[in-house]
Amino acid sequence: MNSENEQAGGGADSAPPEQLALIRESVRKARAPRAKPRTWRGAALAKELPVARVLVDKGVLHLDRYFDYAVPEELDADAQPGVRVRVRFGAGRHRVREGRREGGGLIDGFLVERRAESDYAGPLAALAQVVSPERVLSEELLGLARAVADRYAGSLADVLQLAVPPRSARAEQRPSPAPLPPPAAPDAGSWERYEHGAALLEALAAGGAPRAVWNALPGPRWSEELARAVAATLASGRGALVVVPDGRAVARVDAALTALLGRGRHAVLTADAGPEKRYAQWLAVRRGSVRAVVGTRAAMFAPVRDLGLVALWDDGDDSHSEQHAPQPHAREVLLLRAALDKCAFLLGGWSCTVEAAQLVESGWARPLVAGRDRVRAAAPLVRTVGDGDLARDEAARAARLPTLAWQVAREGLRHGPVLVQVPRRGYVPRLACAVCRTPARCRLCSGPLEGQESGFTLRCGWCGHEESGRHCPECGSSRLRAQVVGARRTAEELGRAFPAVPVRTSGREQVLDTVPGTPALVVSTPGAEPVAEGGYAAALLLDGWAMLGRPDLRAGEDALRRWIAAGALVRPQSAGGTVVVVAEPTLRPVQALVRWDPVGHAVRELAERAELGFPPVSRMAEVSGPAEAVAGFLRTVALPPEAEVLGPVPLPVTAAGRPRRPGAPPAGEHWERALVRVPPGSGAALAAALKAAQAARTARGTGDPVRVRIDPPDIG
């Protein structure tokens, strides 16, 4: 710096001391915008209960326990059981300074308990930070999470990730509304249609804890009936929790609760609400401002105070099975809550699962059904078209739809909308040779070839390669036929057959919630059927063999559930409602649909599974992974004496670019699967043994990974 610059700038030495202090303070703040949590070296500890027992957010089994930390005096007031904290984890035993362990990375956790002394004899690290004084983890929620972790051989930290939503500081800063007084007990309403329906509401309003499996009548009144059960529970001064499969069902129950109770008495917990809004609703429930909750799968852990009722709608829906570890099912979680909180339990649906039938068969729950006269009055007429009918039907061979289906659709369109259920989405999902029926495969990856809307172009469903000029490798024919026709192709065919009628589609790309009661064709995949105003005039259930022929233990049960869910949206027989199912009429699920008797079908299925030793009569676990890893795991695990190992057998290889189904191996990897079966009463011992073996394997950190699932829904 020359003298001219020195005179012009004045130099740092000529600045007043106060200005220098301000400059240094500004520079310091700019360089360190966020201070790291302190190590509390040499800080005084809390005078009372100076030890905090913390659950660290590490979802590995060999760390599924509590860790003790010292509580600095400055954090004493905020460090209460149930709050979120940050701690340093992984410090070595020899990194001790001034009586405190130091080092390790910062990790989130929950403070579970304050204690006077630690079981650990060495020096403790200090709590680094109390993230928020909000006590989000109650003793009841912690006990439920521990029970779920033990039930599914998982870690407590993984369950709490499902149970406690991510924090939103703005939501925590806003106060929750004041709780409203209990409402008056509702009248029975449409519950009068069921035997003991009115008695259920009376027991709930009186503070009782009835347990029932409810087979709902067809029609849209199920949401109103659930709302009345919630209102009766609130009238007793207790809370209620309702879990439904999807957002459309949540909207219906939400509307029914609002119409019956008004606004402010219930909260809606869904992932679609967004993190901040969902956390604000969750906090309102946790603080006791709201005593009723309706939501999807994640709401099964909602911290409702003084829980008096847990209700689940349509437990056979795949959406109730959590995809994240340890993959609990909403039905089993609510069963645990009913046992731990000694509250009422209501399992409802148009259909009936084998698990629901077992609850009644064992005497744990009572059936809640309507008389056969009411069932026949509410259900539509069901007609069948079997293989013999299709073989004699010229129209069915030419246009895929049998004559009966065309006639019912034409008659139904005179009075309202007609629902067409197709098992597959897309255009032509599967093709085969028209001569020898050999499946059409891609020449590059052997994936299935699919037809496109653009014309004669064929495209591989796995790699996307387009095929042209293809000939069958078996017979040389170039002609193809559709094995299964998708929803879009069906809509196209129906549009040509009924040119003056609008055609709407509902599926994965766009799911409709409702449709008007005017004449229209509504083509939908299973589970995406919209509700029609006044009900559908008719329904066509196509390609029934595609659902019944799946290689799955639940194929018949699931097909019947999907058919009944579609038929329940159709007007009753007295109003002309008709359902046509294209499936072999002698099959048990088809007969159950014709009689509208899902309970009888579930009872027979339960009896057969009891003879064969299949779930839910037995408890079963799946162990999957590379062949050597599965064999090594089974050699080391200390299974109960009564355990039986089935397999292992190879799993289908997942093609690259294809979505992975739950339980499927990573793309391109060759895995095997073994099933471990134990009789009733040994499920807890099986889960504990598998968890201990998996924890030991994880601690060693050697070998290929092995995946353990308890009671998988897709055992084949």
N, C-alpha and C positions, 0 to 999 in steps of 0.2 A: 504494500500500500504506500503511495507517494504522499508527499506533504499536502498537495492540493485536495486529494480525496480525504485525507485525514481532517483537513479543516472543514471541508464540505459536510462530511458525514458526522463529524464530532467525535467518532470512536466510541467503543463500548465503555471505556473507562470514564468518559465524561458524562454518562447517563446518570441520573439521580438514582439512589439506592431503591426507592420505592418502585421506579419504573423497571429496574432490573428484576426485582422480585416478581413483578407482574409478568414480564417476558418469560422468566424461567418457569413460572407456574403454567403459562399457556403452552409452552413447549412440552412440559411434562405431561399435561393432559392430552396433547395431540399425539404423543408417542405411545401413551398407554391408555387407549380408550376404554379398556375393560380390565380391571384388576383380576388376577387369579385368586381363587379362594385361598385363605390363609392356611398355614400349617399349624397355627396356634402354638408355636414353640414357646415354652415357658409360661403360657397363659394359665391362669387359675381355673380349676375345675369347679363344676357345680357343687354346691355344698350338700344338697340332697340328691340322691339317686344319680351319681356322676357317671354311670355306665349306660350307654344306649345300645340296645340290641337291634341290629339292622339287617334287613333282607336286601341284598344287593341284586341289581338287575342283571344277573348273569344266568341265562337260561340253559345252563349245563348241569347235568344231573349230579356230578360229583361235588358241586358247590351248592346243592340244594339244602342249605342250612342257614342259620343266623350267625352273624359276626358281631363281636362286641367292639364298641368305639367309646372313647372318652368324650364327655360333654363339656366343652368350655363354658365358663360362667356366663359369658356374653350371649351364648345361645340357649341358656337354660330355659328362658320363658317360652321360646318358640319351639324348642325340641320336645314336642309332645308325641305320644303314641299316635300313629296314623298319618303323620306329615311326610312329605317328600323331602329327602335329604340328598346331599352329595358327599361322597367319601372317597378317600384314596385307597385303592385296592391293588394288592400285589407288591407291597413293600417287603423287602427282605428282613429277616429277623435281626440282622446285625446293623441295620440302618436305624439306629436309635440315637437321638440327641435330646438332652435335657429331659429324659424320662418319657419321650414320645417316639413312637415309630413314625418314620417319614418315608417319602418316596411313593412310587406307584402311580397309576393313572387315576384320574377322576372318573367316577362312575355314579350313576343315579341309584337310588334305593328308597326303601320305606323304613321309617323308624317304627319298630314293632312294640318295643317295651323299654321302660326305664328301670334300671336295677341299681341296688346299692353296691353290689360286688360283681366281678366278672368270674366266670369259670376258667378263663384263660389266665395262667400264672404270669406271663410275660408282660412287657409294656404294651400299651394300647395306642393306636393312632387316634387322633382327634377327629370328630365330625368336621368336615371341611365347610359345610354350608347347609343351612335350612332353606330349601328352595322356596317354600311357601308355608305359612303357619296354618293353612287350610288342612284340616284333618280328614283326608279322603279315604283312609283305610280303617274301617271299623272292625271291632272284634268279630262281628257276625260275618262280614265279608271275608275276613282273613280265614275264619274257620271253614267257610264254604269253599274258598279257593284251595285250601289244604286238602279238603275232602275230594275235590275234583282232581287235583294232582295225584293223589293216591289212587283214585279210581281208574285213572287213565295212564298210570306209570309215567307221569310227566313231572316237570319241575314247577315249584310254586311261583317262581318269577314269570314263567311263560303264561300261567293261568292269570296272574295279575295284569299282565299286558292286555289280556282280553277283557278283564273285569273293570279296570280303571282307565278311562279315556285319557289321552294326552292333555297336558295342562294348557289352559289359556289364561294369561294374566288378566286380560280385560274382563273375562267372564267372572273371575274370582273377585275382582274389585266391585262388581255390581251386586247390590244386595238382592236376595231372593224375596219374592212377595210373601206376605204374611199368610199363614195357612188358614183355609176356610173351615168353618164348623162342619161337622158331619151332616150329610144330607138325610132326608127322610127315606125310609125303606121303600123301594118301589113295589108296585103290584106285580103279580106273576106275569101278566101279559101273555106273550106267545109261549112261555114255558108251560102253560096249561096243556099244551098239546102232548107233553111227555108224561109218562108215568113217573111220579115222584118229582116232577119238575118244580112245582110250587113248593114242595117240601125242601128242596135244595136251597131256594132263595130264603125261606124262613130260617133254615139252619145257619146260613151265612149272616143274616141280619141279627140273629141272636148270639153271634160270637162263636158258633160251632166250627168244626173243621171236617166237613164231609169230604169224601174222596170218591170221584165218579168218573167213569168213562162214558162220554156222551156221543151217541150216534145221531147227528143232526139230520133233520128232515130236509129234503131238497128245497131249494129256494133261497132268497136273499136275506132271510130274517136271522141268520146265525149271528151276524154282527150285533144286532139289537139284543139278542139273547145274552151274548157275552157282556154287553154293556149293563144289562140288568143284574147280572151276577156281580160285576164290579161295584155297582151302586149299592147292592145289598151288603157287600163287605164293608164299604165306606160307612154305611149307616151304623155299623157296629163299632165304629171308631178305629178300625184297622185299615191297613193298606192292601193294595191288590196289584198284581203283575200279570200282564197278558202278553204272550209271545206268539207272533204269527209269521208266516213264511216270507212275505215280501212287502214292498212298499204299497202295493195296491190294496192288500188286505189291511195294512196299517191305516190307510186312508179311510177305509170303510168303518173300522172299529172307532177310529178317531171321530168320524162324523156321528156315529151312533152315541158315543159318550157325550159329545158336545150337545146333541139334541136332547139327551136325557138329563144331564147334570149341569149344562152350561159350561162356560169357559173358566179356566183357572183351577179345575179340580184334578186334571190329569196331565201328564207329560208324555211327549212322543220322542222316542229314542231310536233314530235310524242314522245310518251313515250318510244318507243323502242330505241331511240337514247342514252339514259342514262342521268342522272341528269346534269353532267357537260357540255356535248355537247349541250343538249337541252337549258340549261340556257345561254350558249354562243350565240346560235342562237337567243334566245329571246332578249338578250341584243343588238345584232346587229340590230334587228327590233326596239327596244325601242330607240336606239341612232340615228336612221335614216340612218344607213348604208345600209339597205336592205328595199325596198319598197313593196315587194310582199311576201306573205306567203301562203304556202299550208300545211295542216296538218289535223289531226283527231280532235275529239271533243274538246279537250283542247285548240286548236288553235282559237276557236271562240272568245276568249278574247285577241288575239294577239294585242299588242299596235302599230298598223301600223299608221305611220304619214300621214296626209293629205289623209285620207281614201277616195277612190273614187269608190270602188266596193267591195261588199260582195257577194260571190257565195257559194251555197250549192248544193251538188250532192246527190240525192237519200234520200230525207228527211224522207221517210218512214222506213228507216233502224233503227233497235233498238239501234244501236251503237251511234246514235246521242242524245240519252237520257242519261243524266248524272245520275250516281247511287249515288253520294254523295250529301248531303244536300246543297242547297234546291232543287236539282234534276231538273235543267233547261234543256230545249231542245235546241239544236243548232239552229233550225229554228227560234224559238222565240227570242233567243239572237241576231241573225243576223237581224231580223226584227227591234228590238230595236236599233241596231247600224245604220241601214239604216235611221231610223227616227231621231235619235240624231245627226248623222253626215251629214245627207242630202246627202247621197251617193247612187249610183246605187245598185240594188238588182237583183240577178239572181238565180232562184231556178230551178234546172234541174234534169232530171232523165228519164230513159226509160219509167217508169210508171208515175202515177199521184195520189197524195194523195188527200183526201177530203179537207185538209187544203189548199193545193195549188189551188184546184178548187175554194175555197172560196175567195182567194186573187184575182182571175180573176173575179169571179161573183160580188164582191163588187166594182170592178173598180180600186182597189189599184194597181194592176199589169195587164200587157197586156199579152195575150197568144203569145207564140213563137213556132209555129208548122210548119210542112211541109205539103204540099198538099197531098191529098189521093193517087195520082198517085205515088209520091215518096215513100210514106209509103208502098204501095203494092209492089213496086219494091225492097225495102230494107228488107222487112219482109219475114220470111220463110212461107211455107205452114203449116197450123195447122190442124190436124185431131184429132177427138175425139173418145173415146171408152167409152160408157155408161154402165149402169147396164144391160140393155137389151142385148147389144152385149156380155157382159161377160157371161150372163146366157146361151146364145146359143153357146158359144165358148168352145169346149171340151178342147182345149189346155190351155185356161185360167184357167179352173177349176183344171187342173192337175199341171200346172207349174206356176200359178199365173200371168204370163204375157200373154196378149191376142195375138192372131195370128197376128193382124195388127202390134203390137209393134215388134214382132220377124221379120216380113218381112221388116219393115222399118230399123231395126237395121242391118239385113243382107245386105240389099241394100246399106245402108250408109257406112258400113265397106269396101265396094269396093272402096270408094273414099276418105275416111279420118276417123278421130275419131268420135265416137258416145258418146254423153253425156247421162247419166242416172241419173235423179234426184230422190232421195229417201227422204221422209220427216223425217226419223229417222236415227240416227247413231246406231252403234252397230250391233248385230247379229240378235236376235229375241227379240225386246224390249217388246212385249206384246203377251201373250198366252191366249187361251180360250179353253173351252171344245169343242171337235169336234162334239159332239152330240147336246148339249143344248145351246152352246155359252156362258156359264157362265164364267166370267173372272177367270183365275187361280190365287189364292191368297196364300200367305205364311201362314202356320199354326201358326207361332209365332207372327207376327206383322201385318198380313193381307196386306202386301205389294204385289206388282205385281211380279209374277214369270216370269223369262226371260230365254230363251234358250241360251245355251253356244255352242261354236264351238267344244268343246271336244266330243260331242255326245249327249247322252240322259240326261245329268245332267241339273237339273233346279236349278236356284239360285234366291233368293229374291233380287229385285232391291233396297230395303230399308235397310235390316239388313244383307244381304249377306248369309243367311242360305241356305244350299243346301237341296233340296227335292228329295226324291227317293220313288218309289212305290206309287205315288200319285193317288187318285181317286177323281172324281168330287163329291162334297157334295150334289149336286142336283140330278144327275141321276146315279152316280156310275161309269161312264165310265172312263177309264184310257187314252183314246186317246185325244190328244191336237191338236189344229190348231193355226197358227199364225194370230193374229189380224192385226199386222203391222210387216213387215219384214224390218230389218235394212240394212244399207249400206253394211256391211261386208257380210251378208248372201246373199244379192243380187249379190255382186261381185262374191261370190262362185258359185252361180247358173249360172251366165252368163259365168264364166270361164269354167264350164262343158259343156255349150251349144256351146261355140265357143272356142274349145281347142287350136286353132292355133293363137288366137288373144290375145295380152297382155291386162290385166285388171289393171287399176289404180284406187285408191280410194283417195278421198279428203274430209276431214271432220275435226272434232275438234282435233283429235290426230295429224293429219298431213294435212295441207292445202297446196295444190299445187298452184303455181302462174300461170304457163303456162305448156302446153303439146305440143309435136311436132305434125305436121300435118299428121303423118302417121296413118294407121288404128289401132285403139285401142278402148277399152271400158273404159270410165271414169265415175266411180260411185261416186256421190257427194251428200252431204246434201245441202239444200237450203242456199245460201249465200257463199258457199265454192267452187263454180264452177271455175275451172281454165280457162284461155283463151287459145284457140287452135290456132296455127299458120294457118292462112287462114280460120279460122272458122270451126265449127263442121259440119259434113255432115248431122247429124240428132240428135234429142234429144228425149228422152223418159221421160215424167213426170208422175211418178207412184204414186199410192195411193192418188189421189187428194182429196178424201173424208176426209183424215186424217187432211188436212189443212183447208178445208172448214167447217168441223164439229166442230172446236174448239168453246167453249162457250165464244166468244169474239166479241165485236162490230166491230172490224177491221178484222175479219176472212176472209171475201171475198176480201177486199181490199188488205190484206197482201198476200193471196194466189195468186191473180193476179199479184202483184208486183214481187213475187218470180218466177212465171212462165215466165213473160216477161223478167226478168233479165236472165233467162236461155235461152229463145228463142232468145234474142238479140245476143247471142254468136254463133248462127247457121247461116250458109250461107243463102243468099236470095233464094227465090223460083226459080228464074231464074237459079241459080247455083245448083239446086237440093236439097236445104235445106228443111227438113221436121221436124215438131214437132208433137209428138203424146202425148196427155194428156189423162190419164185414169181418167175420171170424167164425171158426168152426163152432157150431152151437153146442156140441157135446162136451166142450172143455169146461172145466169147473169155474174159472173166472167168468166165462160168458154166461153160464147158467146163473151164477150169483148176480150178474147184472140184470138178467131177465127177471129174476125174482126180487131184485133190489134188496139183497140180503148180504151186505158186506160182513156183518158180524158172524153169520154162519160160515162164510168162507174163511174168515180169520180163525175161527175155532177149529175147523178141520185142518187148516195148515199147521196150527199149533200142535194138534195131536200127531200129525205126521213127523214134525220136527222133533217131538219128544221121543218117538220111536227111533229116529235116526241119530239123536244126540246133537242136533244142530241148534244154534241160537234161535230164540232167546232162552230156550230151556237150559242150554249149557252156556258157559262163558268161553270166549275164544279170543285169541291174540294172533296177530300176524307178525312174523319176523321175515323181513325181506332185505336183500342186498346181493352183492356178488357171491357166487357159490361158496368159495372158501371162507368168506367172512361169516355167512350164515351157518356153515358147518361148525366153525370155531366157536361162534356164539352159543350154539345149542350144546356144545360139549362143556362149556364153562358154567352155564346157568344152572342154578339149583332149583329145578322145577318141583312142584308138589308131587308126592308119590302117585297121586291119581291122575296126573297130567298125561295126555296122549298127544304125540307129535304126528301130524299128517304132512307128508311130503319130505323134503322140499320138491317143488316142481318149478320149471322155468316159467318166467313171466313173458308176455309178448313184448317185443322190442318196440320202443316208441320211436317213430320216424322223425328225422330232423324237420323242423318247421311245423310240426303238428302240435296242438295244445296237449299238455299232459293231463291225464285224468288223475283224480286222487288215488294215491297208492301206486301209480305207474312209475317205472324207473326213469332216470334221465335219458334224454334222447341218445340213441345209439348204444346204450350200455345193456349188457346181458345180465339180468338179475334172476335170482330164484326166490321163491316164497315158501315158507313153512307155516303151517297153522298149528297152534297149540291149544288143545281143548281140555277143559276141566269141568266137572259136574257142578251143579248149583251149590253154593256155599264156599267154594274154593276160589272165587274170582279175586278176592283181596289178596290171597296168598300168591296167586299167579302174577298179579300186577306188581306186588312187592318183589318177587324173585326176578322178574324181567327188569324192573327198575334198578335193582342192585347190580345185576350183571351189566346193564348198559352204563351205569355210573362207573363201574370198575374199568370198563373198556374205554370210556371217555377219558378217565384220569390217566390211563397209560398213553393215550394218544397214538396208538399204533394200529395198523391194519386199515382196511377199507371200512367205510361207515355201514352201520346196520340200522335199519329203521324198524321201530316197534310201534304197532298200533293195537289198541285194545278195542275189541268189538267193532271191527271195520264193517261198514255197511255194504261193501262190495266184495264179499268173500268168494263169489262165483257160484 
